[in-house]
């Protein structure tokens, strides 16, 4: 494999902590629950995209690019971390954000402005549908732009989560986890974890909690992950072919769609905050934790299991979703 020969730059603080959520576990009546805290990667209030950007932006620098361009929703964690990384590396940053400019910038969007990124509002297009036009405009203006893929999810981004599995292996001195549960959205984290599991001979079930509906996608999400896994395996010289039939992608918790906060996200955010003092976000980790809680309550994850929840970050968006967050004063202790 060529993993060690793929260049990366330093953007975050690693390893991220591995902690036990004993109070949440007790409240749910088991199993043991642990958390990998990629919300503490350090870059712009943290998040899993920092890992991906270390490889992706190393490639941008190697190619001599002076500008990066990427896309996402108005409260995109990926765009916020890309903007911060670009500032650190002296790269101009252009963000294509879905929707229209709000009257007041909050959450991730406020940070995008603070990092001096150039915002292009794209209406209903939040997954980079307009990138080709902006890319051409930047080239015509004499820039040398580099496309950072949606969610940082290409082969280079996936490689970073092979590293992450190696990091986890060094940290975990106890029994093998039975399940690793995480928010699955653009596919790069999922693909990297699949390859890390293969390379390091892990036995845990990788349970991706789908947080978005597959509407307007050019490729079904399961096929996208399959493609990313196999493309990344080829990149690193790994003789391995993955089939989407091996994929665990749970779409039971997408609710009314991307970024629409309901009772399940509210409960998950409240329980994790009240019991563990840890903040989840309304769009990704709140939904993924809601999935984990339901899997435990329904018995699909048993009380005798040991589960890892991979916290992918996103807490800054809590401030932008304050109108959708409703917490009771009920005693959970």
ZAGURO-320740 format. One line per 10 residues: number of its first residue (from 1); for each residue x, y, z of N, C-alpha, C, O. Coordinates in steps of 0.2 Angstrom, whole numbers, plus 5000, padded with zeros to 4 digits. Example, Ala and Ser with C-alpha at 12.3 -4.5 7.8 and 13.67 -1.06 7.14 Angstrom:
ZAGURO-320740
1	5066:4972:5039:5062:4978:5039:5066:4984:5039:5071:4983:5042 | 5064:4989:5035:5068:4995:5036:5064:5000:5039:5067:5006:5040
END
This chain:
ZAGURO-320740
1	5004:4994:5000:5000:5000:5000:5004:5006:5000:5010:5006:5002 | 5002:5012:4997:5005:5018:4997:5003:5023:5002:5004:5029:5000 | 5000:5021:5007:4997:5026:5011:5002:5031:5014:5000:5037:5015 | 5008:5029:5016:5013:5033:5019:5016:5038:5014:5019:5043:5016 | 5015:5037:5008:5018:5041:5003:5013:5046:5000:5015:5050:4996 | 5007:5046:5003:5002:5052:5001:5003:5058:5005:5003:5057:5012 | 5005:5063:5002:5006:5069:5006:5000:5072:5010:4995:5072:5008 | 5002:5075:5016:4997:5079:5020:5000:5084:5023:5006:5084:5025 | 4996:5089:5025:4998:5095:5029:4995:5095:5036:4990:5091:5037 | 4997:5098:5040:4995:5098:5047:4990:5104:5049:4992:5110:5048
11	4984:5102:5050:4979:5106:5052:4975:5106:5058:4972:5110:5061 | 4976:5100:5061:4972:5098:5068:4976:5095:5073:4982:5095:5072 | 4973:5094:5079:4976:5091:5084:4974:5084:5085:4968:5082:5086 | 4979:5079:5084:4977:5072:5084:4982:5068:5089:4988:5071:5090 | 4980:5063:5092:4974:5060:5092:4968:5063:5095:4970:5067:5100 | 4962:5063:5093:4957:5065:5097:4955:5061:5102:4956:5055:5102 | 4952:5063:5108:4951:5059:5114:4946:5053:5112:4941:5054:5108 | 4947:5048:5116:4942:5042:5116:4939:5042:5123:4943:5041:5128 | 4933:5043:5124:4930:5044:5131:4924:5039:5132:4921:5037:5127 | 4923:5037:5138:4917:5033:5139:4911:5037:5142:4912:5042:5146
21	4905:5036:5139:4899:5039:5141:4895:5035:5146:4890:5032:5144 | 4898:5035:5152:4895:5030:5157:4888:5032:5159:4884:5028:5161 | 4887:5039:5160:4880:5041:5162:4875:5040:5157:4869:5038:5159 | 4877:5041:5151:4872:5040:5146:4870:5032:5145:4865:5030:5144 | 4876:5028:5146:4875:5021:5146:4870:5019:5152:4866:5015:5151 | 4871:5021:5158:4867:5020:5163:4860:5022:5162:4855:5018:5164 | 4859:5027:5159:4852:5030:5158:4848:5025:5153:4842:5024:5154 | 4852:5023:5148:4849:5018:5143:4849:5011:5146:4846:5007:5142 | 4852:5009:5151:4852:5003:5154:4857:4998:5150:4856:4992:5149 | 4863:5001:5148:4868:4998:5144:4866:4999:5136:4861:5001:5135
31	4871:4997:5132:4878:4994:5133:4883:4999:5135:4881:5005:5136 | 4889:4997:5136:4894:5002:5137:4895:5006:5130:4895:5004:5125 | 4895:5013:5131:4895:5018:5125:4902:5022:5126:4903:5025:5131 | 4906:5022:5121:4912:5026:5120:4911:5031:5115:4906:5030:5110 | 4915:5036:5115:4914:5042:5110:4921:5043:5107:4926:5045:5111 | 4922:5044:5101:4928:5046:5098:4927:5054:5096:4922:5055:5092 | 4930:5058:5099:4929:5065:5099:4932:5069:5094:4937:5073:5095 | 4930:5068:5087:4932:5072:5082:4929:5079:5082:4931:5083:5077 | 4925:5080:5087:4923:5087:5087:4929:5092:5090:4928:5098:5091 | 4934:5088:5093:4939:5092:5096:4946:5092:5092:4951:5091:5094
41	4945:5092:5085:4951:5092:5081:4955:5098:5081:4960:5099:5078 | 4951:5104:5083:4955:5110:5084:4953:5115:5079:4953:5121:5081 | 4953:5113:5073:4952:5118:5067:4945:5121:5067:4940:5118:5066 | 4945:5128:5069:4938:5132:5068:4933:5128:5072:4927:5127:5070 | 4934:5126:5079:4930:5123:5083:4929:5116:5082:4924:5113:5084 | 4933:5113:5077:4933:5106:5076:4929:5103:5072:4924:5106:5069 | 4930:5096:5071:4925:5092:5066:4929:5087:5062:4935:5088:5061 | 4926:5082:5059:4930:5077:5056:4933:5079:5049:4937:5076:5047 | 4930:5085:5046:4933:5087:5040:4940:5089:5040:4943:5089:5035 | 4942:5091:5046:4949:5093:5047:4954:5087:5045:4959:5088:5041
51	4952:5081:5046:4956:5075:5044:4957:5075:5036:4962:5074:5034 | 4951:5076:5033:4951:5075:5026:4955:5081:5023:4958:5080:5018 | 4954:5087:5025:4957:5093:5022:4965:5092:5023:4968:5095:5019 | 4967:5089:5028:4975:5088:5028:4977:5085:5022:4983:5087:5020 | 4974:5080:5019:4976:5077:5013:4974:5081:5007:4978:5082:5002 | 4968:5083:5007:4965:5087:5001:4969:5093:4999:4971:5095:4994 | 4970:5097:5005:4974:5104:5004:4981:5103:5003:4984:5107:5000 | 4984:5097:5005:4991:5096:5003:4992:5095:4996:4997:5097:4993 | 4987:5092:4993:4987:5091:4985:4986:5098:4982:4989:5099:4977 | 4981:5102:4985:4981:5109:4982:4987:5113:4982:4989:5116:4977
61	4991:5112:4987:4997:5116:4988:5002:5113:4983:5006:5117:4980 | 5002:5106:4983:5007:5103:4978:5006:5105:4971:5011:5106:4967 | 5000:5106:4969:4998:5109:4962:4999:5116:4961:4998:5119:4956 | 5001:5120:4966:5002:5127:4966:4996:5131:4966:4996:5137:4963 | 4991:5129:4968:4984:5132:4968:4984:5138:4973:4988:5137:4978 | 4981:5143:4971:4980:5149:4976:4973:5150:4979:4972:5155:4983 | 4969:5146:4976:4962:5147:4978:4958:5140:4979:4960:5136:4975 | 4954:5140:4984:4950:5134:4984:4942:5135:4984:4940:5141:4985 | 4939:5131:4981:4931:5132:4980:4928:5125:4983:4930:5120:4981 | 4923:5126:4987:4919:5120:4989:4912:5123:4990:4910:5128:4989
71	4907:5118:4992:4900:5119:4992:4897:5116:4998:4900:5111:5001 | 4891:5118:5000:4887:5115:5005:4881:5119:5007:4880:5124:5004 | 4878:5116:5012:4872:5120:5015:4874:5126:5019:4880:5127:5020 | 4870:5131:5020:4871:5137:5023:4875:5136:5030:4879:5140:5032 | 4873:5131:5033:4877:5129:5040:4882:5123:5039:4882:5119:5044 | 4885:5123:5033:4890:5117:5032:4896:5117:5037:4899:5122:5037 | 4897:5112:5040:4903:5111:5044:4909:5110:5040:4914:5113:5042 | 4908:5107:5034:4913:5106:5030:4916:5113:5027:4922:5114:5027 | 4911:5117:5025:4913:5124:5022:4917:5128:5028:4922:5131:5026 | 4914:5128:5034:4917:5131:5039:4925:5129:5040:4929:5133:5041
81	4926:5123:5040:4933:5120:5041:4937:5121:5035:4943:5123:5036 | 4934:5121:5029:4938:5123:5023:4940:5130:5023:4946:5132:5022 | 4935:5134:5026:4937:5142:5026:4943:5143:5031:4947:5147:5029 | 4943:5139:5036:4948:5140:5042:4955:5138:5039:4960:5141:5040 | 4954:5132:5036:4960:5129:5033:4964:5133:5028:4970:5134:5027 | 4959:5136:5024:4962:5140:5018:4965:5146:5021:4970:5149:5019 | 4962:5149:5027:4965:5155:5030:4972:5153:5033:4977:5157:5032 | 4972:5148:5036:4979:5145:5039:4984:5144:5033:4990:5146:5034 | 4982:5142:5027:4987:5140:5022:4988:5146:5017:4991:5145:5012 | 4985:5152:5018:4985:5158:5014:4982:5156:5007:4985:5158:5002
91	4976:5153:5007:4973:5152:5001:4966:5156:5001:4963:5156:5006 | 4965:5159:4995:4958:5162:4995:4953:5156:4994:4954:5151:4991 | 4947:5158:4998:4942:5152:4999:4935:5155:4996:4933:5160:4998 | 4932:5151:4991:4925:5153:4989:4921:5147:4991:4922:5141:4990 | 4915:5149:4994:4910:5144:4996:4904:5145:4993:4901:5151:4993 | 4901:5140:4990:4895:5140:4987:4890:5137:4992:4890:5131:4993 | 4885:5141:4994:4881:5139:5000:4874:5139:4997:4871:5144:4994 | 4870:5134:4999:4863:5133:4997:4859:5139:5000:4860:5140:5006 | 4853:5141:4997:4849:5146:5000:4850:5153:4998:4854:5154:4993 | 4848:5157:5002:4849:5164:5001:4852:5167:5007:4851:5165:5013
101	4855:5173:5007:4859:5176:5012:4853:5178:5018:4849:5181:5016 | 4854:5176:5024:4850:5177:5029:4851:5184:5032:4856:5187:5030 | 4846:5187:5035:4847:5194:5038:4853:5195:5043:4855:5200:5043 | 4854:5189:5046:4859:5189:5051:4863:5183:5051:4860:5177:5051 | 4870:5183:5050:4874:5177:5050:4875:5174:5057:4877:5178:5062 | 4874:5168:5058:4874:5164:5064:4878:5158:5063:4879:5156:5057 | 4880:5155:5068:4883:5148:5068:4889:5148:5063:4893:5152:5063 | 4889:5142:5059:4894:5141:5054:4895:5147:5049:4901:5149:5048 | 4890:5150:5047:4890:5155:5042:4894:5161:5045:4898:5164:5042 | 4892:5163:5051:4896:5168:5054:4904:5167:5054:4908:5171:5053
111	4906:5161:5056:4913:5159:5056:4915:5159:5048:4921:5161:5047 | 4911:5157:5043:4914:5158:5036:4916:5165:5035:4921:5166:5032 | 4912:5170:5037:4913:5177:5036:4919:5179:5040:4923:5183:5037 | 4920:5177:5046:4926:5179:5050:4932:5176:5047:4937:5180:5047 | 4932:5170:5044:4938:5168:5040:4939:5171:5033:4943:5169:5030 | 4935:5176:5032:4936:5180:5025:4935:5176:5019:4938:5177:5014 | 4930:5171:5019:4928:5167:5013:4924:5171:5009:4920:5175:5012 | 4924:5170:5003:4919:5173:4998:4913:5169:4997:4914:5163:4995 | 4907:5171:4999:4901:5167:4999:4897:5169:4992:4896:5174:4990 | 4895:5163:4989:4891:5163:4983:4884:5159:4985:4885:5153:4986
121	4879:5163:4985:4872:5160:4987:4869:5156:4981:4869:5159:4975 | 4867:5150:4982:4865:5146:4976:4858:5143:4976:4857:5138:4973 | 4854:5146:4980:4847:5144:4980:4846:5137:4982:4849:5134:4987 | 4843:5133:4978:4841:5126:4980:4847:5121:4979:4847:5115:4980 | 4852:5124:4976:4858:5120:4974:4863:5120:4980:4867:5125:4981 | 4864:5115:4984:4868:5115:4990:4874:5110:4990:4878:5109:4994 | 4874:5106:4984:4879:5101:4983:4884:5102:4978:4887:5098:4975 | 4885:5109:4976:4890:5110:4971:4888:5110:4964:4892:5110:4960 | 4882:5111:4963:4879:5110:4956:4882:5116:4952:4882:5116:4946 | 4884:5122:4955:4886:5128:4951:4893:5129:4952:4896:5134:4950
131	4897:5124:4954:4904:5125:4955:4908:5126:4948:4912:5130:4948 | 4906:5123:4943:4909:5123:4936:4909:5131:4934:4914:5133:4931 | 4904:5134:4935:4903:5141:4933:4908:5145:4937:4912:5149:4934 | 4908:5145:4943:4912:5149:4948:4919:5147:4946:4924:5151:4946 | 4921:5141:4945:4928:5138:4944:4930:5142:4938:4936:5144:4938 | 4926:5142:4932:4928:5145:4926:4929:5153:4927:4934:5156:4924 | 4925:5156:4931:4926:5163:4932:4932:5165:4936:4935:5170:4934 | 4934:5160:4941:4940:5161:4944:4946:5160:4940:4951:5164:4940 | 4946:5156:4935:4952:5154:4931:4952:5160:4926:4958:5163:4925 | 4946:5163:4924:4947:5169:4919:4949:5175:4923:4952:5179:4919
141	4949:5175:4929:4951:5181:4933:4959:5180:4935:4961:5184:4938 | 4962:5175:4932:4969:5174:4933:4970:5169:4940:4976:5169:4941 | 4965:5167:4943:4967:5162:4949:4968:5155:4946:4967:5153:4941 | 4971:5152:4951:4972:5145:4950:4968:5141:4955:4971:5139:4961 | 4962:5139:4954:4957:5136:4959:4958:5129:4959:4961:5125:4955 | 4956:5127:4965:4957:5119:4967:4950:5118:4970:4947:5121:4974 | 4947:5112:4967:4940:5110:4969:4941:5105:4975:4944:5100:4974 | 4938:5108:4981:4937:5103:4987:4931:5100:4986:4926:5104:4986 | 4930:5093:4986:4924:5090:4984:4919:5091:4990:4921:5092:4996 | 4912:5091:4988:4907:5091:4993:4908:5086:4999:4909:5080:4998
151	4909:5089:5005:4910:5085:5011:4917:5083:5012:4919:5079:5016 | 4921:5085:5007:4928:5083:5007:4929:5075:5006:4933:5072:5008 | 4924:5073:5002:4923:5066:5001:4925:5064:4994:4921:5063:4989 | 4932:5063:4993:4935:5059:4988:4940:5054:4991:4940:5053:4997 | 4944:5052:4986:4948:5046:4988:4953:5049:4994:4955:5045:4998 | 4956:5055:4993:4960:5058:4997:4957:5059:5004:4960:5058:5009 | 4951:5061:5004:4947:5062:5010:4946:5056:5014:4947:5055:5020 | 4945:5050:5010:4944:5044:5013:4950:5041:5016:4950:5038:5021 | 4956:5042:5013:4962:5040:5016:4963:5042:5023:4966:5039:5027 | 4960:5048:5025:4961:5051:5031:4958:5047:5037:4960:5047:5042
161	4953:5043:5035:4949:5039:5040:4952:5032:5040:4950:5028:5045 | 4956:5030:5036:4960:5024:5037:4965:5026:5042:4966:5022:5047 | 4968:5032:5042:4972:5034:5047:4969:5034:5054:4971:5032:5059 | 4962:5036:5054:4958:5037:5060:4957:5030:5063:4957:5030:5069 | 4956:5025:5059:4956:5018:5062:4962:5016:5065:4962:5013:5071 | 4968:5018:5062:4974:5016:5065:4975:5020:5072:4977:5017:5077 | 4973:5026:5072:4973:5030:5078:4969:5027:5084:4971:5027:5090 | 4963:5025:5082:4958:5022:5087:4961:5015:5089:4961:5014:5095 | 4964:5012:5085:4967:5005:5087:4973:5006:5093:4973:5002:5097 | 4976:5012:5092:4982:5013:5097:4979:5015:5103:4982:5014:5109
171	4973:5019:5103:4970:5021:5109:4966:5016:5113:4966:5016:5119 | 4962:5012:5110:4958:5007:5113:4962:5001:5116:4964:4997:5112 | 4962:5001:5122:4966:4995:5126:4961:4990:5128:4964:4985:5131 | 4955:4991:5128:4950:4986:5130:4948:4982:5125:4951:4981:5119 | 4942:4978:5126:4939:4974:5121:4938:4977:5114:4936:4983:5114 | 4937:4974:5109:4935:4976:5102:4928:4979:5103:4924:4976:5106 | 4927:4985:5100:4920:4987:5100:4916:4982:5095:4918:4979:5090 | 4909:4982:5097:4905:4978:5093:4902:4982:5088:4900:4979:5082 | 4901:4988:5089:4898:4993:5084:4902:4999:5084:4904:5002:5089 | 4903:5002:5078:4905:5009:5077:4899:5013:5074:4898:5011:5068
181	4896:5018:5077:4890:5021:5074:4892:5028:5073:4896:5032:5077 | 4890:5031:5067:4892:5038:5065:4887:5041:5060:4883:5037:5057 | 4887:5047:5059:4883:5050:5054:4886:5049:5047:4892:5051:5046 | 4882:5047:5042:4885:5046:5036:4881:5051:5031:4875:5050:5030 | 4885:5055:5027:4882:5060:5023:4885:5060:5016:4881:5059:5011 | 4891:5062:5016:4894:5063:5009:4898:5057:5007:4900:5056:5001 | 4899:5052:5012:4902:5046:5010:4910:5045:5011:4912:5039:5012 | 4914:5050:5012:4921:5049:5013:4923:5046:5019:4927:5042:5020 | 4920:5048:5025:4921:5046:5031:4919:5038:5031:4923:5034:5034 | 4913:5037:5029:4911:5030:5029:4916:5025:5025:4918:5020:5027
191	4918:5028:5019:4922:5024:5014:4929:5023:5018:4932:5017:5018 | 4932:5028:5021:4938:5027:5025:4938:5022:5030:4942:5018:5031 | 4932:5022:5034:4931:5018:5040:4931:5011:5037:4934:5006:5040 | 4928:5010:5032:4927:5003:5029:4934:5000:5027:4936:4994:5029 | 4938:5004:5024:4945:5002:5022:4949:5001:5028:4953:4997:5029 | 4948:5006:5033:4952:5005:5039:4951:4999:5043:4955:4995:5046 | 4944:4997:5043:4942:4991:5046:4945:4985:5043:4947:4980:5046 | 4945:4985:5036:4948:4980:5032:4956:4979:5033:4958:4974:5035 | 4959:4985:5033:4967:4985:5034:4969:4982:5040:4974:4979:5041 | 4965:4985:5046:4968:4983:5052:4964:4977:5056:4964:4976:5062
201	4960:4974:5051:4957:4967:5054:4952:4968:5059:4952:4964:5064 | 4948:4973:5059:4943:4975:5064:4937:4971:5063:4935:4969:5057 | 4934:4969:5068:4928:4965:5068:4921:4969:5069:4916:4966:5069 | 4922:4975:5071:4915:4979:5073:4911:4980:5067:4913:4980:5061 | 4904:4980:5068:4900:4982:5063:4900:4990:5062:4900:4994:5067 | 4901:4992:5056:4901:4999:5055:4894:5001:5053:4891:4999:5048 | 4891:5005:5057:4884:5007:5056:4883:5014:5054:4884:5019:5059 | 4883:5016:5048:4882:5023:5046:4874:5025:5047:4870:5021:5044 | 4873:5030:5050:4866:5033:5051:4866:5038:5045:4869:5043:5045 | 4862:5037:5040:4860:5041:5035:4857:5047:5037:4851:5047:5040
211	4859:5053:5036:4856:5059:5038:4852:5063:5033:4849:5069:5034 | 4853:5061:5027:4850:5065:5021:4846:5060:5017:4847:5054:5016 | 4841:5063:5013:4837:5059:5008:4841:5059:5002:4845:5064:5001 | 4840:5054:4998:4843:5053:4992:4841:5057:4986:4842:5055:4980 | 4837:5062:4987:4834:5066:4982:4839:5070:4978:4843:5073:4981 | 4838:5071:4971:4842:5074:4967:4849:5072:4967:4853:5076:4964 | 4851:5066:4969:4857:5063:4969:4859:5061:4962:4855:5057:4959 | 4865:5062:4959:4867:5059:4953:4868:5052:4953:4868:5048:4948 | 4870:5049:4959:4871:5042:4960:4868:5040:4967:4869:5044:4972 | 4865:5035:4968:4862:5032:4974:4868:5032:4979:4873:5030:4978
221	4866:5034:4985:4871:5035:4991:4875:5028:4992:4881:5029:4993 | 4872:5023:4992:4876:5016:4993:4881:5015:4987:4886:5013:4989 | 4879:5017:4981:4883:5016:4976:4889:5021:4976:4895:5019:4974 | 4888:5027:4978:4893:5032:4979:4898:5029:4984:4904:5030:4983 | 4896:5027:4990:4901:5024:4995:4905:5018:4992:4911:5018:4993 | 4901:5014:4988:4905:5008:4985:4910:5011:4981:4916:5008:4981 | 4909:5016:4977:4913:5019:4972:4919:5022:4975:4925:5021:4973 | 4918:5025:4981:4923:5028:4985:4928:5023:4988:4934:5024:4988 | 4925:5018:4991:4929:5013:4994:4934:5010:4989:4940:5009:4990 | 4931:5008:4983:4935:5004:4978:4940:5009:4975:4946:5007:4973
231	4938:5015:4974:4943:5020:4971:4949:5022:4976:4955:5022:4974 | 4947:5022:4982:4953:5023:4987:4957:5017:4988:4963:5018:4989 | 4954:5011:4988:4958:5005:4988:4963:5005:4982:4969:5003:4983 | 4961:5007:4976:4966:5007:4970:4971:5013:4972:4977:5011:4970 | 4969:5018:4974:4974:5024:4976:4980:5021:4980:4985:5023:4979 | 4978:5017:4985:4983:5015:4990:4986:5009:4988:4990:5006:4992 | 4984:5006:4983:4987:4999:4981:4985:4993:4985:4988:4988:4985 | 4979:4994:4987:4976:4988:4991:4972:4984:4986:4967:4986:4983 | 4973:4977:4986:4969:4972:4982:4963:4971:4986:4963:4966:4989 | 4958:4975:4985:4952:4974:4988:4946:4976:4984:4946:4982:4982
241	4940:4973:4984:4935:4975:4980:4929:4975:4985:4927:4970:4988 | 4925:4981:4986:4920:4981:4991:4913:4981:4987:4913:4984:4982 | 4908:4978:4990:4902:4978:4986:4897:4982:4991:4897:4981:4997 | 4892:4985:4988:4887:4989:4992:4883:4984:4996:4880:4986:5001 | 4883:4978:4994:4879:4973:4998:4882:4972:5005:4879:4969:5010 | 4888:4974:5006:4892:4973:5013:4890:4979:5017:4892:4979:5023 | 4887:4984:5014:4886:4991:5018:4881:4991:5023:4875:4988:5022 | 4882:4994:5029:4877:4995:5034:4876:5002:5033:4879:5006:5036 | 4870:5004:5030:4868:5011:5030:4861:5012:5032:4856:5010:5028 | 4860:5014:5038:4853:5014:5041:4850:5021:5039:4852:5026:5042
251	4844:5021:5036:4840:5027:5034:4834:5028:5037:4829:5031:5035 | 4833:5024:5043:4827:5025:5047:4826:5031:5051:4821:5032:5053 | 4831:5036:5051:4831:5041:5055:4831:5048:5051:4833:5053:5054 | 4830:5048:5045:4831:5054:5041:4825:5059:5042:4826:5065:5040 | 4820:5056:5045:4814:5061:5047:4811:5064:5041:4810:5061:5035 | 4811:5071:5041:4808:5075:5036:4813:5078:5031:4812:5081:5027 | 4820:5075:5032:4825:5077:5027:4831:5081:5031:4831:5082:5037 | 4835:5083:5026:4842:5086:5029:4840:5092:5032:4837:5097:5030 | 4843:5093:5038:4843:5099:5042:4836:5101:5045:4835:5106:5048 | 4831:5096:5045:4825:5097:5048:4825:5094:5055:4825:5088:5055
261	4825:5098:5060:4826:5095:5067:4819:5093:5070:4814:5097:5070 | 4819:5087:5072:4813:5085:5075:4814:5082:5083:4819:5084:5086 | 4809:5079:5085:4809:5077:5092:4815:5072:5094:4818:5072:5099 | 4817:5068:5089:4822:5063:5090:4829:5067:5091:4833:5065:5095 | 4830:5072:5087:4837:5075:5087:4837:5079:5094:4842:5080:5097 | 4831:5082:5096:4831:5086:5102:4832:5082:5108:4836:5084:5112 | 4829:5076:5108:4831:5071:5114:4838:5069:5114:4841:5069:5119 | 4841:5067:5108:4848:5065:5108:4853:5071:5110:4857:5070:5114 | 4851:5077:5108:4856:5083:5110:4855:5084:5117:4860:5085:5121 | 4849:5084:5120:4847:5085:5127:4850:5080:5131:4854:5082:5136
271	4850:5074:5130:4852:5068:5134:4860:5069:5134:4863:5068:5140 | 4863:5069:5129:4870:5070:5128:4873:5076:5132:4878:5075:5135 | 4870:5081:5132:4872:5087:5135:4871:5087:5143:4875:5088:5147 | 4865:5084:5145:4863:5084:5152:4867:5079:5156:4869:5079:5161 | 4868:5073:5152:4871:5068:5155:4879:5068:5155:4883:5065:5159 | 4882:5070:5149:4889:5070:5148:4892:5076:5147:4898:5077:5147 | 4888:5082:5147:4891:5088:5145:4895:5089:5139:4899:5093:5138 | 4892:5085:5134:4895:5085:5127:4889:5088:5122:4884:5086:5123 | 4891:5092:5118:4887:5095:5113:4887:5091:5106:4892:5090:5103 | 4881:5090:5104:4880:5087:5097:4877:5092:5093:4875:5098:5096
281	4877:5091:5086:4873:5096:5082:4867:5094:5080:4865:5088:5080 | 4862:5098:5077:4856:5097:5075:4855:5092:5069:4850:5089:5068 | 4860:5093:5064:4859:5090:5058:4863:5083:5057:4860:5079:5054 | 4869:5082:5060:4872:5076:5059:4873:5072:5065:4870:5067:5066 | 4876:5074:5070:4878:5070:5076:4871:5069:5080:4871:5064:5084 | 4867:5074:5080:4861:5074:5084:4856:5068:5081:4853:5064:5085 | 4856:5068:5074:4852:5063:5071:4856:5056:5072:4852:5051:5073 | 4862:5056:5071:4866:5049:5072:4865:5046:5079:4864:5040:5080 | 4866:5051:5084:4865:5049:5091:4857:5046:5092:4856:5042:5096 | 4853:5050:5089:4846:5047:5090:4845:5040:5087:4841:5036:5090
291	4849:5039:5082:4848:5032:5079:4851:5027:5084:4849:5022:5085 | 4857:5029:5087:4860:5024:5091:4856:5023:5097:4855:5017:5100 | 4853:5028:5100:4848:5027:5106:4842:5023:5104:4840:5019:5108 | 4839:5024:5098:4834:5019:5096:4836:5012:5095:4833:5007:5097 | 4842:5011:5092:4845:5004:5091:4846:5001:5098:4845:4995:5098 | 4848:5005:5103:4848:5002:5110:4842:5000:5113:4841:4995:5115 | 4837:5005:5112:4830:5004:5115:4827:4998:5112:4823:4995:5115 | 4828:4997:5105:4824:4992:5102:4827:4985:5102:4825:4980:5100 | 4833:4985:5106:4837:4979:5107:4841:4977:5101:4844:4971:5101 | 4841:4981:5096:4846:4979:5090:4853:4979:5092:4857:4976:5089
301	4855:4984:5096:4861:4984:5100:4860:4981:5107:4856:4985:5110 | 4863:4976:5109:4861:4973:5115:4865:4976:5121:4870:4980:5120 | 4862:4975:5127:4865:4978:5133:4872:4975:5134:4876:4978:5138 | 4874:4970:5131:4881:4967:5132:4886:4969:5127:4892:4967:5128 | 4884:4973:5122:4888:4976:5117:4893:4981:5120:4892:4984:5126 | 4898:4983:5116:4902:4989:5118:4902:4993:5111:4905:4991:5106 | 4899:4999:5112:4898:5003:5106:4902:5009:5106:4904:5013:5111 | 4905:5011:5100:4908:5017:5099:4904:5022:5095:4902:5020:5089 | 4903:5028:5097:4900:5033:5093:4905:5038:5091:4909:5041:5095 | 4906:5039:5084:4911:5043:5082:4908:5050:5081:4904:5052:5076
311	4910:5055:5085:4907:5062:5085:4911:5066:5080:4917:5067:5080 | 4907:5067:5074:4910:5071:5069:4910:5078:5069:4912:5082:5064 | 4907:5081:5075:4908:5088:5076:4901:5092:5074:4896:5089:5072 | 4901:5099:5073:4896:5102:5071:4892:5107:5076:4887:5110:5074 | 4895:5107:5082:4891:5111:5087:4890:5118:5085:4885:5121:5088 | 4894:5122:5081:4893:5129:5080:4886:5130:5077:4883:5135:5078 | 4883:5125:5073:4877:5126:5070:4871:5126:5075:4865:5128:5074 | 4872:5124:5082:4867:5124:5087:4864:5131:5087:4858:5132:5088 | 4868:5136:5087:4866:5143:5088:4862:5145:5082:4857:5150:5083 | 4862:5143:5076:4858:5145:5070:4851:5141:5071:4847:5143:5067
321	4851:5135:5074:4845:5131:5075:4841:5132:5081:4837:5128:5083 | 4843:5138:5085:4840:5139:5092:4832:5139:5092:4829:5137:5097 | 4829:5141:5086:4822:5141:5086:4819:5134:5085:4813:5133:5087 | 4823:5129:5083:4821:5122:5082:4822:5118:5088:4820:5112:5089 | 4826:5120:5093:4828:5116:5099:4824:5118:5105:4823:5123:5107 | 4820:5112:5107:4816:5113:5113:4817:5108:5118:4817:5102:5117 | 4819:5110:5124:4821:5105:5129:4817:5106:5135:4816:5112:5138 | 4815:5100:5138:4811:5101:5144:4816:5101:5150:4822:5100:5149 | 4813:5102:5156:4817:5103:5162:4816:5096:5166:4818:5096:5172 | 4814:5091:5162:4814:5084:5166:4820:5082:5168:4825:5083:5165
331	4820:5079:5174:4826:5076:5177:4828:5070:5174:4824:5065:5174 | 4834:5070:5171:4836:5063:5168:4841:5060:5172:4844:5054:5170 | 4843:5062:5178:4848:5059:5182:4846:5053:5186:4849:5050:5190
END
